């Protein structure tokens, strides 16, 4: 079992003190010199092109590239093509958010277009009680005001803070404590309908994946289940990845008797890796926990081809995405290669791709966007085997046919880090600039939007900033399941 992902710039003792209310100061960082966005050189005909840049966090309400001190971002695009990009400043430092209305890629799209919206999880002005791991979600149906609710979940170690916006990210209301002690780690959030959402996190006391649900726009959450059966060896030893909800394909009439919301059942998928037997000491198989009743009950769906005896697959994290036609896509890394698999029967059977990043020496931190016309995949990769001079880039890979053999050639979007990458959370003493996660989504036109971490103040620096890449040309896939 591996813990220690709580904070980006905090020791274990400091994190525990913060959870008990003994630490309250935000973490300041010197602003490096302003950087202008850069545009990737045009690739071969049909190959995707991107504009990239560092987002500014100096002026709330303003757009433009500049500087920020955040890392480990999350990104999603709504049905109305509203882009939401959240990132974190570390436990006690709070989270930050950018948005862009009518965000579509293509010719002329700018990496400096997102507007800085400040700290959605802040308890007092300029101070966030959260700031650990972050995730964002967007509702799939409009609220009473005609907008899609935006949810920003951020870890504060003793609990999880969820902030909700009903006005497209202009303002947020939030409840600082959604889940109390015992301590929790790495939360994920997914939304359904106008007011419902599922919040999952790693229960440090038990190592289970606890599932909480809200049907009042994130005002309150109640634990409704655990994603892994207690008899499963992975129940007490696992690494969880993201949770996704199918917004398009109904779960029939399957509704839990515990559900009094009137929302009804829906398909939800929680990714994780864990051991296959009680004596297995490695997280050597990926599974997807599947619910067809809105998160009240779950069935484990292991991915047989992911089994890699003796290897850990938490590099980092496992990832799942569901296409508008209901096909589920999974991705994982063994610290050398990224692999994918797909299922058209809710995880009962899987079709596997094998390693898709085999032209690289190493590939980690995969994230998928399964769409109506193919799949986009991003990860951090390097062509160098080892050493302090190794350079890591955001790699982008398309599968326009959504088949096991349909993956194109990995394409470098932007270099982001030099040197080793440490995945040990707060136990890291160096090589922590990329942290543990980043993401990709597509808009209704099929253009990709990527949020990533980058060395600061420049490549090779010891700090971190959040960057944004938007697809400006080349082949596209389709609209996501949003």
C-alpha positions, 0 to 999 in steps of 0.5 A, spaced: 500 500 500 502 506 498 500 513 501 503 519 501 500 523 495 497 528 500 500 534 499 505 537 493 510 541 498 508 538 505 512 533 510 507 528 513 508 531 519 506 538 517 500 534 513 497 531 519 498 538 523 494 541 518 488 536 518 488 538 526 488 545 524 495 547 527 497 549 520 493 554 516 498 559 512 498 558 505 504 557 501 507 562 497 512 562 491 516 567 487 513 568 480 518 567 475 519 571 469 513 572 464 513 567 458 509 567 452 506 561 449 509 557 444 506 554 438 508 547 436 511 547 429 507 544 423 507 537 423 506 532 417 499 533 413 494 530 418 498 530 424 495 534 430 498 541 432 497 544 438 498 551 441 501 551 448 502 556 454 503 557 461 496 560 464 496 566 468 494 567 476 495 574 477 489 577 476 482 574 477 477 575 471 483 576 466 485 572 460 492 571 458 498 567 459 503 569 464 505 565 470 502 560 476 505 556 481 500 550 481 501 543 478 497 536 477 491 539 474 485 536 472 481 538 465 474 537 462 469 540 457 462 541 458 456 539 453 456 547 451 464 547 450 465 550 457 472 548 459 474 548 466 481 547 468 483 546 476 490 545 479 493 545 486 498 549 490 499 544 495 495 542 502 494 549 505 495 553 499 488 552 496 486 550 489 486 555 483 481 555 477 481 557 470 475 557 465 473 558 458 466 559 455 465 556 448 472 553 448 473 549 441 480 548 438 482 549 431 485 554 427 486 560 431 485 557 438 489 560 443 493 557 449 492 563 453 484 564 452 482 561 459 480 566 464 483 565 471 477 565 476 481 564 483 480 559 488 474 555 488 475 552 495 478 558 499 475 558 506 478 565 507 480 570 502 486 568 499 487 562 503 485 555 501 484 549 507 485 544 501 490 544 495 492 537 495 489 532 490 484 536 485 479 533 480 473 537 476 467 535 474 461 538 470 454 536 470 450 533 464 444 536 465 442 544 466 440 547 473 435 551 474 439 557 471 440 554 465 447 552 466 451 546 467 454 545 475 461 545 476 464 541 481 471 542 484 474 537 489 480 538 493 483 534 498 485 537 505 487 531 508 482 530 514 477 531 509 475 533 502 472 540 500 467 540 494 466 547 491 460 548 486 458 553 481 451 554 478 453 560 474 459 557 469 465 558 474 463 565 476 462 564 483 463 558 487 459 555 494 463 550 498 462 546 504 469 545 507 468 538 510 465 532 506 468 526 509 471 526 516 476 522 519 479 517 518 484 520 514 483 520 506 487 520 500 486 522 492 479 523 491 476 523 484 469 526 482 464 525 477 457 528 475 450 526 473 444 530 471 443 536 474 444 535 481 448 529 482 455 527 483 459 521 486 465 522 490 470 517 491 477 517 495 482 512 498 480 511 505 487 511 509 484 507 515 482 501 511 485 502 504 478 501 501 475 506 496 469 509 499 464 512 495 459 518 497 454 521 493 450 528 493 443 529 489 443 537 492 449 540 487 454 538 492 452 541 498 452 534 502 455 528 501 453 521 504 457 515 503 453 509 500 458 504 498 465 501 497 467 500 490 471 493 492 468 487 495 471 486 502 473 479 500 477 481 494 485 482 495 485 489 492 480 491 498 485 492 503 491 494 498 490 498 492 491 504 488 485 508 485 484 512 479 479 516 476 471 515 476 467 516 470 459 516 469 456 514 462 451 520 461 448 517 454 446 510 455 441 509 460 442 503 465 435 501 464 430 500 470 436 498 475 435 503 481 437 501 488 432 501 493 436 506 497 436 511 492 430 516 494 433 521 489 428 520 484 434 520 479 434 513 478 440 508 476 446 510 471 452 507 469 459 508 473 466 506 472 471 506 478 478 504 476 484 501 480 490 497 480 491 491 486 493 484 487 490 478 484 491 474 491 492 475 498 499 473 498 501 478 492 505 484 494 504 488 488 499 492 484 499 487 478 492 487 475 488 493 473 480 492 474 474 497 473 469 497 478 462 497 475 455 500 478 449 500 474 445 503 480 448 510 481 454 507 485 450 503 490 453 497 488 459 495 485 462 489 481 469 488 480 471 487 472 478 485 472 482 486 465 485 479 464 491 482 459 493 487 464 496 482 469 503 483 470 506 478 475 511 482 479 510 489 476 506 495 479 501 498 475 500 504 479 504 509 474 500 513 475 494 513 476 490 507 472 485 511 468 478 509 465 473 513 460 467 511 457 465 513 449 458 516 447 456 509 445 458 506 451 464 502 450 469 503 456 476 504 455 482 503 460 489 505 460 495 503 465 502 504 465 508 499 468 513 504 468 515 503 462 509 502 457 502 505 457 497 499 455 490 500 453 484 495 453 476 496 451 470 493 453 463 493 449 459 490 455 461 494 461 467 490 463 465 483 462 470 482 457 476 486 454 479 487 448 487 489 449 492 493 445 498 491 448 503 497 449 502 503 445 508 507 447 513 502 445 517 507 441 519 510 447 523 508 453 518 510 458 511 512 459 507 514 465 501 517 467 496 516 462 489 519 461 484 517 456 478 521 452 474 516 449 469 520 444 464 519 438 469 518 433 475 515 436 480 516 442 485 521 444 490 519 449 496 523 453 502 521 457 508 523 460 514 520 456 521 520 454 526 517 449 532 517 454 533 511 458 536 514 465 540 520 467 539 527 469 539 529 462 533 525 460 527 530 457 520 528 458 514 531 454 507 530 454 505 525 448 499 525 445 496 519 441 490 518 437 486 512 435 481 514 430 478 507 429 477 506 436 480 499 435 485 495 439 490 496 433 488 503 431 493 507 435 497 512 431 504 514 433 506 517 439 507 525 438 511 529 442 506 536 444 511 540 449 517 538 453 515 539 460 521 536 465 528 534 465 531 529 470 528 523 473 521 523 475 519 521 483 512 518 484 513 517 491 508 523 493 511 527 500 517 522 500 520 525 494 526 529 495 527 531 488 524 529 481 517 531 483 515 537 478 510 533 474 507 530 481 502 524 479 497 526 474 494 530 468 489 530 463 485 531 456 478 532 454 475 534 447 470 539 445 464 538 441 468 539 434 473 533 437 479 537 438 483 536 444 485 540 450 490 538 455 492 540 462 499 539 464 505 540 469 511 543 467 518 545 470 518 552 473 521 557 472 523 553 465 525 546 463 530 544 468 527 548 474 525 545 481 518 548 481 512 547 477 507 551 473 500 549 470 500 549 462 495 548 457 495 545 450 489 546 445 489 542 438 489 547 433 489 543 427 490 536 424 486 530 425 481 530 430 476 525 433 469 526 436 465 529 441 466 526 448 461 522 453 459 529 457 
